[in-house]
Amino acid sequence: MAENTLEKNTVGTVNGSEKKRRLSNRKKSRIQEFLFVLPALILLAVFTYYPIAKLFQISLTDWNLLRPEWTFVGLKNWKWLFNGSGAKYLWNSLEVTFLYSLGEIFATLVGGILFALLFKRMTRSFSAMRAIIFVPKYVAMSSCAVVFLWILNTDHGVLNYLLKLIGIAPVDWLNQESTALISVLMTTCWRVVGYGMMIYLSAMMGISPQYYEAAALDGASSTKQFFKITLPLLSPTTLFLLVTTFLSSMKVFQSVDILTSGGPARSTEVFVYLIYRYAMVDFRMDRAATSAVFFFIILLIGTICTMKFSQNKVNYDS
């Protein structure tokens, strides 16, 4: 009896020491993992979170670059942005940015998937055609904009020359409110549609052919296979392109700056160009900071809503 009790105490002591050793090792492992992540956290804090906090601080000041001093004014700039003279420019730039984003998202998603279906064959000739469509993605946006300045020129542009050949009067693409934003979107679509095509094409190659074989045995047509198999299984890719394209389109600047400079009559003044105008033309860093913080909040809310909405809409079973 005494031997059994002694044996139980010995086992309990061993188990207790083993448990303490495991807890100690787990704690050391967590500390090591944190130390490995710490440099990345420091970089994020210095180059991301601190500038955002500093931007918000500037939005609460009266800072004009033409004057060396600035003073704290509280929410004055925010009131000016929403209820003052800045409101009309704010809502105009939001509308223009939203329309531009819709155009770029449509070109990337719809154009990308159509070109992916068209050039799906893995032959040399189709590979060459895919390369031709994808190459503009490697061209800098500033260079693309300069090329389209020549293409869209009213008097000597290639596009108006082609329109003349078919009997259509030349169009002043960049200097009319009705066509200026469309002209900027032409530049963007030419550059991004190939990227959407390659992303969709790589995703299509990952879909098992057994799905299509089973659907064909059941008598499903090619159209029904596309809508019932291809599109649902491409939903993760569509979500990825939707989020990345939305974020990049909201931040458009170079093409607008080179092609139209926000004109005519602010018809192409996207939000980033509005911030640029406040900071570098009007020299009002306080108003630029206020607009930038508000723009950051819009992007954050938009991304969160997109991710929340997609949780029950995206199929990851391919």
BARO-725864 format. One record per residue (C-alpha): residue in three letters; x, y, z. Coordinates in Angstrom, 3 decimals, always signed. Layout:
Ala;X;Y;Z
...
end
This chain:
Met;+0.000;+0.000;+0.000
Ala;+2.801;+2.386;+0.910
Glu;+4.635;+1.407;-2.279
Asn;+1.543;+2.254;-4.383
Thr;+1.171;+5.622;-2.666
Leu;+4.861;+6.359;-3.217
Glu;+4.578;+5.365;-6.857
Lys;+1.553;+7.635;-7.372
Asn;+3.356;+10.575;-5.736
Thr;+6.385;+9.948;-7.925
Val;+4.233;+9.832;-11.099
Gly;+2.388;+12.992;-10.028
Thr;+5.680;+14.793;-9.427
Val;+7.007;+13.699;-12.839
Asn;+3.802;+14.756;-14.614
Gly;+3.849;+18.115;-12.820
Ser;+7.462;+18.809;-13.767
Glu;+6.788;+17.693;-17.343
Lys;+3.792;+20.042;-17.548
Lys;+5.858;+22.954;-16.201
Arg;+8.605;+22.179;-18.733
Arg;+6.093;+22.175;-21.593
Leu;+4.592;+25.467;-20.436
Ser;+8.053;+26.973;-20.185
Asn;+8.973;+25.789;-23.696
Arg;+5.685;+27.110;-25.072
Lys;+6.326;+30.489;-23.451
Lys;+9.853;+30.623;-24.893
Ser;+8.491;+29.679;-28.322
Arg;+5.926;+32.493;-28.205
Ile;+8.582;+35.008;-27.173
Gln;+10.807;+33.857;-30.045
Glu;+7.931;+34.133;-32.524
Phe;+7.146;+37.641;-31.273
Leu;+10.807;+38.669;-31.633
Phe;+10.809;+37.424;-35.229
Val;+7.690;+39.476;-36.012
Leu;+8.859;+42.558;-34.071
Pro;+10.970;+44.110;-36.920
Ala;+7.959;+43.985;-39.252
Leu;+5.750;+45.536;-36.568
Ile;+8.275;+48.329;-36.035
Leu;+8.389;+49.056;-39.774
Leu;+4.588;+49.134;-39.939
Ala;+4.407;+51.435;-36.940
Val;+7.027;+53.848;-38.308
Phe;+6.009;+53.946;-41.971
Thr;+2.239;+53.269;-41.816
Tyr;+0.554;+53.904;-38.476
Tyr;+2.624;+56.924;-37.409
Pro;+2.030;+58.795;-40.715
Ile;-1.712;+58.125;-40.415
Ala;-1.743;+59.485;-36.867
Lys;+0.349;+62.474;-37.962
Leu;-2.016;+63.093;-40.871
Phe;-4.966;+63.204;-38.498
Gln;-3.049;+65.651;-36.273
Ile;-2.386;+67.937;-39.261
Ser;-6.097;+67.855;-40.135
Leu;-6.778;+69.547;-36.777
Thr;-4.469;+72.493;-37.527
Asp;-4.447;+75.615;-39.673
Trp;-1.360;+74.906;-41.805
Asn;-0.666;+76.921;-44.940
Leu;+2.697;+76.221;-46.591
Leu;+3.067;+79.911;-47.372
Arg;+3.216;+80.627;-43.629
Pro;+5.875;+79.066;-41.375
Glu;+3.608;+78.754;-38.321
Trp;+0.445;+76.751;-37.738
Thr;-2.163;+76.690;-34.983
Phe;-4.542;+74.105;-33.558
Val;-8.120;+74.696;-34.784
Gly;-9.924;+71.478;-33.792
Leu;-12.606;+70.259;-36.213
Lys;-12.687;+73.451;-38.294
Asn;-11.280;+71.731;-41.391
Trp;-13.731;+68.847;-41.067
Lys;-16.637;+71.302;-40.903
Trp;-15.243;+73.086;-43.964
Leu;-14.966;+69.768;-45.833
Phe;-18.567;+68.658;-45.191
Asn;-20.517;+71.883;-44.619
Gly;-18.334;+74.645;-46.038
Ser;-17.119;+75.559;-49.488
Gly;-15.148;+72.328;-49.762
Ala;-18.285;+70.159;-49.755
Lys;-19.157;+70.623;-53.432
Tyr;-15.651;+69.650;-54.524
Leu;-15.679;+66.713;-52.123
Trp;-18.866;+65.161;-53.496
Asn;-17.880;+65.915;-57.079
Ser;-14.532;+64.139;-56.668
Leu;-16.221;+61.192;-54.940
Glu;-18.673;+60.869;-57.822
Val;-15.904;+61.031;-60.437
Thr;-13.779;+58.519;-58.504
Phe;-16.751;+56.162;-58.131
Leu;-17.518;+56.294;-61.872
Tyr;-13.864;+55.743;-62.726
Ser;-13.667;+52.782;-60.321
Leu;-16.760;+51.199;-61.867
Gly;-15.177;+51.506;-65.313
Glu;-11.847;+49.987;-64.276
Ile;-13.502;+47.166;-62.306
Phe;-15.752;+46.375;-65.286
Ala;-12.781;+46.322;-67.680
Thr;-10.691;+44.133;-65.373
Leu;-13.393;+41.610;-64.454
Val;-15.582;+41.389;-67.547
Gly;-12.869;+42.143;-70.096
Gly;-10.408;+39.866;-68.298
Ile;-12.721;+36.854;-68.196
Leu;-13.823;+37.322;-71.829
Phe;-10.237;+37.478;-73.072
Ala;-9.332;+34.498;-70.876
Leu;-12.095;+32.450;-72.509
Leu;-11.069;+33.668;-75.958
Phe;-7.358;+32.877;-75.589
Lys;-7.637;+29.769;-73.445
Arg;-5.914;+27.450;-75.931
Met;-2.305;+26.630;-75.031
Thr;-0.760;+27.008;-78.492
Arg;+2.079;+29.219;-79.714
Ser;-0.156;+31.537;-81.704
Phe;-2.523;+32.025;-78.755
Ser;+0.453;+32.535;-76.420
Ala;+1.707;+35.320;-78.707
Met;-1.728;+36.992;-78.708
Arg;-1.938;+36.747;-74.918
Ala;+1.493;+38.352;-74.648
Ile;+0.402;+41.245;-76.888
Ile;-2.607;+41.939;-74.652
Phe;-0.628;+41.573;-71.406
Val;+2.425;+43.676;-72.367
Pro;+0.756;+47.074;-71.603
Lys;+0.665;+46.057;-67.924
Tyr;+4.465;+46.396;-67.889
Val;+4.323;+49.919;-69.316
Ala;+4.337;+52.693;-66.716
Met;+1.056;+54.566;-66.409
Ser;+2.816;+57.864;-67.117
Ser;+4.135;+56.467;-70.409
Cys;+0.691;+55.085;-71.291
Ala;-0.848;+58.508;-70.664
Val;+1.688;+60.230;-72.928
Val;+0.929;+57.715;-75.714
Phe;-2.811;+58.341;-75.354
Leu;-2.228;+62.101;-75.435
Trp;-1.122;+61.524;-79.014
Ile;-3.821;+58.959;-79.834
Leu;-6.624;+61.196;-78.513
Asn;-5.312;+64.462;-79.978
Thr;-8.167;+66.374;-81.610
Asp;-6.340;+67.459;-84.789
His;-3.636;+64.849;-85.305
Gly;-4.714;+61.868;-83.186
Val;-4.932;+58.344;-84.561
Leu;-8.416;+57.768;-83.142
Asn;-9.938;+60.828;-84.830
Tyr;-8.158;+59.895;-88.074
Leu;-9.865;+56.483;-88.000
Leu;-13.211;+58.137;-87.246
Lys;-12.777;+60.393;-90.286
Leu;-12.224;+57.348;-92.488
Ile;-15.687;+56.024;-91.606
Gly;-17.379;+59.400;-91.912
Ile;-17.601;+60.415;-88.229
Ala;-16.675;+63.954;-87.189
Pro;-13.576;+64.344;-84.970
Val;-14.154;+64.417;-81.228
Asp;-12.361;+66.672;-78.772
Trp;-11.774;+63.779;-76.390
Leu;-9.819;+65.469;-73.606
Asn;-11.454;+68.911;-73.553
Gln;-15.146;+68.009;-73.301
Glu;-16.855;+67.145;-70.040
Ser;-18.822;+64.348;-71.716
Thr;-15.756;+62.533;-73.077
Ala;-12.847;+63.436;-70.753
Leu;-13.471;+60.704;-68.172
Ile;-14.124;+58.154;-70.933
Ser;-10.748;+59.081;-72.429
Val;-8.990;+58.459;-69.120
Leu;-10.773;+55.100;-68.856
Met;-9.582;+54.159;-72.355
Thr;-6.011;+54.492;-71.148
Thr;-6.737;+52.455;-68.029
Cys;-8.650;+49.680;-69.820
Trp;-5.890;+49.256;-72.400
Arg;-3.436;+48.726;-69.563
Val;-5.384;+46.532;-67.098
Val;-7.467;+44.159;-69.236
Gly;-4.474;+41.910;-69.935
Tyr;-3.745;+41.578;-66.229
Gly;-7.307;+40.438;-65.547
Met;-7.044;+37.992;-68.437
Met;-3.891;+36.327;-67.076
Ile;-5.247;+36.047;-63.524
Tyr;-8.498;+34.473;-64.746
Leu;-6.654;+32.217;-67.166
Ser;-4.401;+30.812;-64.441
Ala;-7.470;+30.182;-62.267
Met;-9.283;+28.426;-65.120
Met;-6.323;+26.124;-65.627
Gly;-6.733;+25.009;-61.994
Ile;-10.341;+23.857;-62.419
Ser;-10.569;+20.072;-62.677
Pro;-11.808;+18.881;-66.121
Gln;-13.893;+16.226;-64.341
Tyr;-16.510;+18.875;-63.552
Tyr;-16.976;+19.605;-67.254
Glu;-16.948;+15.932;-68.218
Ala;-19.689;+15.164;-65.708
Ala;-21.724;+18.168;-66.855
Ala;-21.347;+17.145;-70.531
Leu;-22.590;+13.624;-69.714
Asp;-25.667;+15.225;-68.119
Gly;-26.297;+17.179;-71.319
Ala;-25.224;+20.627;-70.076
Ser;-24.364;+23.097;-72.847
Ser;-21.156;+25.164;-72.899
Thr;-23.077;+28.233;-71.742
Lys;-24.618;+26.381;-68.816
Gln;-21.211;+24.926;-67.880
Phe;-19.770;+28.447;-67.820
Phe;-22.470;+29.867;-65.541
Lys;-22.867;+26.792;-63.308
Ile;-19.251;+25.598;-63.040
Thr;-16.681;+28.127;-64.261
Leu;-18.099;+31.315;-62.716
Pro;-18.782;+29.841;-59.230
Leu;-15.330;+28.242;-59.067
Leu;-13.735;+31.516;-60.173
Ser;-15.361;+33.440;-57.319
Pro;-12.157;+33.549;-55.153
Thr;-10.280;+34.988;-58.154
Thr;-13.094;+37.456;-58.797
Leu;-12.993;+38.566;-55.160
Phe;-9.226;+39.053;-55.329
Leu;-9.472;+41.124;-58.521
Leu;-12.441;+43.071;-57.169
Val;-10.653;+44.127;-53.966
Thr;-7.284;+44.898;-55.576
Thr;-8.829;+46.713;-58.538
Phe;-11.135;+48.722;-56.280
Leu;-8.208;+49.892;-54.146
Ser;-5.969;+50.722;-57.121
Ser;-8.743;+52.484;-59.058
Met;-9.644;+54.660;-56.076
Lys;-6.031;+55.846;-55.938
Val;-5.712;+56.810;-59.626
Phe;-3.634;+59.937;-60.196
Gln;-0.988;+59.795;-62.948
Ser;-3.278;+59.307;-65.934
Val;-5.608;+62.100;-64.769
Asp;-2.699;+64.452;-64.079
Ile;-1.118;+63.958;-67.518
Leu;-4.243;+63.705;-69.688
Thr;-6.647;+66.258;-68.223
Ser;-5.227;+67.800;-65.011
Gly;-8.625;+67.227;-63.425
Gly;-10.492;+69.185;-66.103
Pro;-12.406;+70.290;-67.963
Ala;-14.490;+71.948;-65.225
Arg;-13.315;+69.341;-62.670
Ser;-15.082;+66.563;-64.637
Thr;-12.097;+64.234;-64.121
Glu;-10.973;+65.456;-60.705
Val;-10.650;+62.186;-58.814
Phe;-10.154;+62.202;-55.048
Val;-6.369;+61.816;-55.050
Tyr;-6.063;+64.679;-57.509
Leu;-8.264;+66.785;-55.210
Ile;-5.838;+66.090;-52.340
Tyr;-2.930;+66.992;-54.625
Arg;-4.646;+70.256;-55.597
Tyr;-5.148;+71.259;-51.956
Ala;-1.544;+70.428;-51.027
Met;+0.509;+71.499;-54.061
Val;-1.643;+74.128;-55.775
Asp;-3.471;+75.816;-52.879
Phe;-0.655;+75.015;-50.369
Arg;-3.285;+74.073;-47.753
Met;-1.752;+71.050;-46.065
Asp;-4.478;+71.052;-43.404
Arg;-7.258;+70.633;-45.973
Ala;-5.238;+68.060;-47.882
Ala;-4.683;+66.075;-44.683
Thr;-8.384;+66.223;-43.793
Ser;-9.347;+64.943;-47.235
Ala;-6.693;+62.221;-47.069
Val;-7.905;+60.942;-43.680
Phe;-11.489;+60.862;-44.954
Phe;-10.310;+59.019;-48.080
Phe;-8.482;+56.459;-45.916
Ile;-11.693;+55.840;-43.943
Ile;-13.632;+55.306;-47.187
Leu;-11.107;+52.746;-48.451
Leu;-11.069;+50.957;-45.106
Ile;-14.868;+50.718;-44.915
Gly;-15.101;+49.641;-48.557
Thr;-12.581;+46.845;-48.087
Ile;-14.218;+45.578;-44.877
Cys;-17.679;+45.564;-46.486
Thr;-16.348;+43.689;-49.508
Met;-14.713;+41.018;-47.348
Lys;-17.808;+40.653;-45.144
Phe;-20.123;+40.364;-48.134
Ser;-17.898;+37.745;-49.760
Gln;-17.840;+35.341;-46.815
Asn;-21.077;+33.657;-47.899
Lys;-20.714;+34.355;-51.627
Val;-17.299;+32.911;-52.474
Asn;-16.812;+29.251;-53.380
Tyr;-13.425;+27.738;-52.469
Asp;-14.177;+24.163;-53.605
Ser;-12.342;+24.165;-56.932
end
